Amino acid sequence: MNAKIHYSIIDNEAGNIIEHAETIEQAQQIIAEYESADKKYGTYTPNFYSIREERDSGHTDAWVKLCD
């Protein structure tokens, strides 16, 4: 049986989960929106957000970095 995969958007500073997404594309869009708002308000920090791939079991399988 295959576990359902979902994606958590996290902050790299403390590792807090900020939001969840059903697809990697949705997660990337969410980060783009957060970064756009951060730039608008002068709080942008490069590489602040990451996407963590998770399965229903709660086991973390991989980290996906979007920014270098």
C-alpha positions as CSV (number, residue, x, y, z in Angstrom):
1,M,0.0,0.0,0.0
2,N,1.3,3.4,-1.0
3,A,1.2,6.2,1.6
4,K,-0.2,9.5,0.5
5,I,2.5,12.2,0.1
6,H,2.0,15.8,1.1
7,Y,4.3,18.7,1.5
8,S,5.0,21.0,4.4
9,I,6.4,24.4,4.0
10,I,8.9,25.1,6.8
11,D,11.1,27.9,7.9
12,N,14.8,27.0,7.9
13,E,15.5,29.1,11.0
14,A,13.5,27.0,13.5
15,G,12.1,24.2,11.4
16,N,8.5,25.3,12.1
17,I,5.8,24.1,9.8
18,I,4.1,27.1,8.2
19,E,1.6,25.6,5.8
20,H,0.8,22.3,4.0
21,A,0.3,21.6,0.3
22,E,-1.0,18.6,-1.6
23,T,1.5,19.0,-4.5
24,I,5.1,20.2,-4.9
25,E,3.8,22.8,-7.4
26,Q,1.4,24.2,-4.8
27,A,4.2,24.3,-2.2
28,Q,6.4,26.1,-4.6
29,Q,3.7,28.6,-5.3
30,I,3.1,29.2,-1.6
31,I,6.8,29.9,-1.1
32,A,6.8,32.3,-4.0
33,E,3.9,34.2,-2.5
34,Y,5.6,34.3,0.9
35,E,8.8,35.5,-0.6
36,S,7.0,38.2,-2.6
37,A,5.3,39.5,0.5
38,D,8.6,39.4,2.5
39,K,10.3,41.5,-0.3
40,K,7.4,43.9,-0.2
41,Y,7.7,44.4,3.5
42,G,11.5,44.4,3.6
43,T,11.7,41.2,5.6
44,Y,13.0,38.9,2.8
45,T,15.7,36.5,3.8
46,P,17.2,34.2,1.1
47,N,16.7,30.5,1.7
48,F,14.3,31.1,4.6
49,Y,11.7,28.6,3.4
50,S,12.0,24.9,2.4
51,I,9.6,22.2,1.4
52,R,9.6,18.9,3.3
53,E,8.0,15.9,1.7
54,E,6.0,13.7,4.1
55,R,3.9,10.6,4.0
56,D,0.7,9.9,5.9
57,S,2.7,7.8,8.4
58,G,4.4,11.0,9.6
59,H,7.8,9.8,8.4
60,T,9.9,12.4,6.7
61,D,11.4,11.0,3.5
62,A,13.2,14.0,1.9
63,W,13.9,17.6,2.0
64,V,13.5,19.6,-1.2
65,K,15.5,22.9,-1.4
66,L,14.1,25.6,-3.7
67,C,16.7,28.3,-3.2
68,D,20.5,28.1,-3.3
